[in-house]
C-alpha cells in the first residue's frame, strides 16, 4: 500500500508540475472485497472469494474536469466493463460502438451521466458470477438491483437480501416472511437471472400466500421431515422447488424430506373443501 501511495503521489506531482492536473481525468479502481482475515464488519463467509455483496463490491473514484459537483458519493449501480465506454467518451469518442462489429457483444455503458450529475440510471441491475476449475460450494451467480440481491449458488441453494437495510446480509428473506415489495423484487431479479442463464420461470414465488393463519408448518426450517397442521383436512400436497418442479407429492400431513437437497421450496396444499394454498418452507 505504501508503494501504491508513493507512485500515485509521483503521478499527481508530475501532472501538477506540468500544468496538467486540472485537465486530466483520473479513474482509480480497487479490488473486490476484503479477505476474511482482515474484514471487520461482515461474516467471514461473506468476504472476498464469495458472491455476497461485500465480496464482489469494488470501490471506484473518478476525478477530473468533466465531474460536476465533485466530492460527492454515488450509490448507483455500475459495472467494471462500464469503464471502457466511459474512457472512450471522456476522450471525445462518443461513437465508439460504431467501430466494433455488430457480432461482437460489448456490455459497457458510459458513466458520463453519473459524472455529470444527471438524473439518469446507467443500470437497473448488475450480474456477477464466480466459478473455479474445481467445483466449490461458494461458486454461483448473483444479481442485484438498487435495493435487493439474489444469490443462486451452483448447488441450487438461493439466498435473498434487502441490502439497503441489511448491508451485512444477516437475514435471508427466503427464510422469513416476505412483504409484497420483497416478493416483487425477488420475482423481477429471478426472472432476469433465468433469462440470462436460459433456465425456467419463478412463477411459484410470486403467488405465495404468506399469511395463511389456518395453516402451520413445523419445523420450518426443517431437516428430515415437515408436519402440516391445518384446520381443514388436506386432500393432497405437492412440494415444488424454485424452478417450478414438483419434487414430492402425497396426502399425509407428515412429509418425509430426508433425501431432499437443502434449499427453499413451495408447499402446495389442496384442502378437502377445494381451497389451495402455497406456503414457503426451507430445508437446512
C-alpha positions as CSV (number, residue, x, y, z in Angstrom):
1,X,0.0,0.0,0.0
2,X,2.9,2.4,0.7
3,X,4.3,1.7,-2.7
4,X,0.9,2.4,-4.3
5,X,0.6,5.7,-2.3
6,X,4.1,6.7,-3.4
7,X,3.5,6.0,-7.1
8,X,0.1,7.8,-7.2
9,X,1.8,10.7,-5.4
10,X,4.5,10.8,-8.1
11,X,1.9,10.8,-10.8
12,X,0.0,13.7,-9.2
13,X,3.2,15.7,-8.7
14,X,4.2,15.2,-12.4
15,X,0.7,16.4,-13.6
16,X,0.8,19.4,-11.3
17,X,4.4,20.4,-12.2
18,X,3.5,20.3,-15.9
19,X,0.2,22.1,-15.5
20,X,-1.9,19.1,-16.5
21,X,-3.6,18.2,-13.2
22,X,-6.7,20.2,-13.7
23,X,-7.2,18.9,-17.2
24,X,-6.7,15.2,-16.6
25,X,-9.3,12.7,-15.8
26,X,-8.2,10.2,-13.2
27,X,-10.1,6.9,-12.5
28,X,-9.0,4.9,-9.5
29,X,-10.5,1.4,-9.1
30,X,-9.8,-1.1,-6.3
31,X,-10.0,-4.8,-6.0
32,X,-13.2,-6.7,-4.9
33,X,-13.9,-7.2,-1.2
34,X,-11.6,-7.8,1.7
35,X,-10.2,-11.2,2.7
36,X,-11.8,-12.9,5.8
37,X,-8.5,-12.3,7.8
38,X,-8.9,-8.5,7.6
39,X,-12.6,-7.9,7.3
40,X,-14.1,-6.2,10.3
41,X,-17.8,-5.6,9.6
42,X,-19.2,-8.8,7.9
43,X,-19.2,-12.5,8.5
44,X,-16.0,-14.3,7.3
45,X,-18.2,-16.4,5.0
46,X,-19.3,-13.2,3.2
47,X,-15.9,-11.9,2.3
48,X,-13.6,-11.9,-0.7
49,X,-14.0,-15.1,-2.7
50,X,-17.8,-15.2,-2.3
51,X,-20.7,-13.8,-4.3
52,X,-22.1,-11.8,-1.3
53,X,-22.2,-8.1,-1.8
54,X,-19.2,-7.4,0.4
55,X,-17.2,-10.0,-1.6
56,X,-17.9,-8.5,-5.0
57,X,-18.2,-4.8,-4.5
58,X,-15.4,-2.6,-5.9
59,X,-14.5,1.0,-4.9
60,X,-14.1,3.5,-7.7
61,X,-13.1,7.1,-7.6
62,X,-13.4,9.4,-10.6
63,X,-12.0,13.0,-10.8
64,X,-11.3,15.5,-13.5
65,X,-12.8,18.5,-15.4
66,X,-15.9,16.6,-16.5
67,X,-17.0,15.8,-12.9
68,X,-19.9,18.1,-12.0
69,X,-20.3,18.8,-8.3
70,X,-17.2,16.9,-7.1
71,X,-16.6,15.4,-3.7
72,X,-20.0,13.6,-3.7
73,X,-20.8,9.9,-3.3
74,X,-22.8,8.0,-5.8
75,X,-24.6,4.7,-4.9
76,X,-25.9,4.0,-8.5
77,X,-25.2,0.5,-9.9
78,X,-22.2,0.3,-12.2
79,X,-20.1,-2.5,-13.6
80,X,-16.3,-2.7,-14.2
81,X,-16.8,-3.1,-18.0
82,X,-18.5,0.4,-18.0
83,X,-15.1,2.0,-17.8
84,X,-14.5,1.1,-21.4
85,X,-17.3,3.3,-22.8
86,X,-16.7,5.9,-20.1
87,X,-13.0,6.4,-21.0
88,X,-13.8,6.4,-24.7
89,X,-16.4,9.2,-24.3
90,X,-14.2,11.2,-21.9
91,X,-11.6,11.1,-24.8
92,X,-14.2,12.5,-27.2
93,X,-15.2,9.3,-28.9
94,X,-18.9,9.3,-28.4
95,X,-19.4,6.9,-31.4
96,X,-17.0,4.3,-30.1
97,X,-19.6,1.5,-30.7
98,X,-19.6,2.2,-34.4
99,X,-16.0,0.9,-34.6
100,X,-17.0,-2.5,-33.1
101,X,-18.5,-5.3,-35.3
102,X,-22.2,-5.9,-34.5
103,X,-21.3,-9.6,-33.9
104,X,-19.1,-8.6,-31.0
105,X,-21.1,-8.1,-27.9
106,X,-19.7,-5.3,-25.7
107,X,-21.6,-4.9,-22.4
108,X,-20.3,-1.4,-21.5
109,X,-22.3,1.6,-20.6
110,X,-20.9,5.1,-20.2
111,X,-20.8,6.6,-16.7
112,X,-20.9,10.1,-18.1
113,X,-24.5,10.7,-16.8
114,X,-23.2,10.0,-13.3
115,X,-20.0,12.0,-13.8
116,X,-22.1,15.0,-15.0
117,X,-24.5,14.5,-12.1
118,X,-27.5,14.0,-14.4
119,X,-30.7,12.2,-13.2
120,X,-30.2,9.1,-15.3
121,X,-29.8,5.5,-14.4
122,X,-26.9,3.7,-16.2
123,X,-28.0,0.3,-15.0
124,X,-31.1,-1.1,-13.2
125,X,-29.4,-4.4,-12.3
126,X,-25.9,-6.0,-12.3
127,X,-24.8,-9.6,-12.6
128,X,-21.8,-11.3,-11.1
129,X,-20.6,-14.9,-11.4
130,X,-17.9,-16.9,-9.6
131,X,-16.6,-20.2,-10.8
132,X,-13.4,-22.2,-10.4
133,X,-11.7,-25.1,-12.1
134,X,-12.6,-27.4,-9.2
135,X,-16.2,-27.0,-8.1
136,X,-16.6,-25.1,-4.9
137,X,-19.7,-24.6,-2.6
138,X,-19.1,-20.8,-2.8
139,X,-19.4,-20.8,-6.6
140,X,-22.6,-19.3,-8.1
141,X,-24.3,-16.4,-9.7
142,X,-25.8,-13.3,-8.2
143,X,-27.9,-10.4,-9.4
144,X,-28.9,-7.3,-7.6
145,X,-30.9,-4.1,-8.2
146,X,-30.7,-0.8,-6.2
147,X,-32.2,-2.4,-3.1
148,X,-32.1,-6.2,-3.2
149,X,-29.6,-9.0,-4.0
150,X,-30.4,-12.5,-5.1
151,X,-27.7,-15.2,-4.8
152,X,-28.0,-18.6,-6.6
153,X,-25.2,-21.0,-5.7
154,X,-24.3,-23.7,-8.2
155,X,-25.6,-26.4,-5.7
156,X,-29.1,-24.9,-6.1
157,X,-29.4,-23.0,-2.9
158,X,-30.7,-19.5,-3.1
159,X,-30.5,-16.5,-0.7
160,X,-32.2,-13.2,-1.0
161,X,-31.3,-10.0,0.9
162,X,-32.5,-6.4,1.2
163,X,-29.0,-4.9,1.0
164,X,-30.3,-1.3,1.7
165,X,-31.5,-2.2,5.3
166,X,-29.3,-5.2,5.8
167,X,-25.8,-4.4,4.3
168,X,-24.1,-7.2,6.3
169,X,-26.7,-9.7,4.8
170,X,-27.6,-11.3,8.0
171,X,-31.3,-12.0,7.2
172,X,-32.1,-14.3,4.3
173,X,-35.6,-13.2,3.3
174,X,-36.3,-16.6,1.8
175,X,-36.3,-18.0,5.3
176,X,-38.6,-15.2,6.7
177,X,-41.9,-13.6,6.0
178,X,-41.7,-11.5,2.8
179,X,-43.5,-8.3,2.1
180,X,-45.2,-7.5,-1.2
181,X,-42.2,-5.4,-2.2
182,X,-39.8,-8.2,-1.3
183,X,-41.7,-10.7,-3.5
184,X,-41.9,-8.2,-6.3
185,X,-38.1,-7.6,-6.3
186,X,-37.4,-11.3,-5.9
187,X,-39.6,-12.2,-8.9
188,X,-38.0,-9.4,-11.0
189,X,-34.4,-10.4,-10.2
190,X,-35.2,-14.2,-10.5
191,X,-36.8,-13.8,-13.9
192,X,-33.9,-11.6,-15.2
193,X,-31.4,-14.1,-13.9
194,X,-33.3,-17.0,-15.5
195,X,-33.4,-15.1,-18.8
196,X,-29.6,-14.6,-18.6
197,X,-29.0,-18.3,-17.8
198,X,-31.7,-19.7,-20.1
199,X,-33.4,-21.5,-17.2
200,X,-37.1,-21.8,-16.1
201,X,-39.5,-19.3,-14.6
202,X,-40.0,-18.3,-11.0
203,X,-43.8,-18.4,-11.0
204,X,-44.3,-20.3,-7.7
205,X,-42.8,-17.5,-5.6
206,X,-44.9,-14.6,-7.0
207,X,-48.2,-16.3,-5.8
208,X,-47.1,-17.3,-2.3
209,X,-49.7,-16.7,0.4
210,X,-47.6,-15.5,3.3
211,X,-50.4,-15.0,5.8
212,X,-52.5,-18.2,6.0
213,X,-53.4,-18.3,9.6
214,X,-55.4,-21.6,9.4
215,X,-52.2,-23.5,8.3
216,X,-49.0,-24.2,10.1
217,X,-45.8,-26.0,9.0
218,X,-43.3,-27.2,11.6
219,X,-40.5,-27.3,11.9
220,X,-39.6,-24.6,9.4
221,X,-36.7,-24.6,8.5
222,X,-36.8,-28.4,8.5
223,X,-34.3,-31.2,8.2
224,X,-35.7,-34.8,7.8
225,X,-39.4,-34.2,7.9
226,X,-42.0,-31.5,8.0
227,X,-45.5,-31.6,9.5
228,X,-48.6,-29.9,8.2
229,X,-51.2,-28.6,10.7
230,X,-54.5,-27.5,9.2
231,X,-57.9,-26.5,10.4
232,X,-59.3,-28.2,7.3
233,X,-58.4,-31.7,6.1
234,X,-55.7,-31.9,3.5
235,X,-56.7,-33.7,0.2
236,X,-53.2,-33.7,-1.3
237,X,-49.9,-31.8,-1.3
238,X,-47.1,-31.2,-3.6
239,X,-43.6,-29.9,-2.7
240,X,-42.2,-27.6,-5.5
241,X,-38.7,-26.3,-5.9
242,X,-37.9,-22.7,-7.0
243,X,-37.6,-23.8,-10.6
244,X,-41.3,-24.9,-10.5
245,X,-40.6,-28.6,-10.5
246,X,-42.7,-30.9,-8.3
247,X,-40.2,-33.0,-6.2
248,X,-42.6,-34.7,-3.8
249,X,-46.3,-35.5,-3.7
250,X,-48.6,-37.1,-1.1
251,X,-51.7,-37.0,1.1
252,X,-50.3,-37.5,4.6
253,X,-49.7,-34.5,6.9
254,X,-46.2,-35.9,7.8
255,X,-43.8,-35.2,4.9
256,X,-40.5,-37.2,4.6
257,X,-37.8,-34.9,3.4
258,X,-34.6,-36.8,4.4
259,X,-33.3,-37.1,0.8
260,X,-34.2,-33.6,-0.4
261,X,-31.3,-31.3,-1.1
262,X,-31.0,-28.1,1.0
263,X,-32.9,-25.1,-0.3
264,X,-36.1,-23.2,-0.5
265,X,-39.4,-24.9,-1.5
266,X,-43.0,-24.1,-2.0
267,X,-45.6,-26.4,-0.5
268,X,-48.8,-26.5,-2.5
269,X,-51.7,-27.7,-0.3
270,X,-55.2,-28.6,-1.6
271,X,-57.8,-28.9,1.2
272,X,-60.9,-31.1,1.1
273,X,-63.0,-28.0,0.6
274,X,-61.2,-27.3,-2.7
275,X,-59.1,-24.4,-1.5
276,X,-55.5,-24.3,-2.5
277,X,-52.6,-22.6,-0.5
278,X,-49.0,-22.1,-1.3
279,X,-46.5,-21.9,1.6
280,X,-42.8,-21.3,1.7
281,X,-40.5,-23.7,3.6
282,X,-36.7,-24.2,3.8
283,X,-34.6,-27.3,4.3
284,X,-31.3,-26.6,6.1
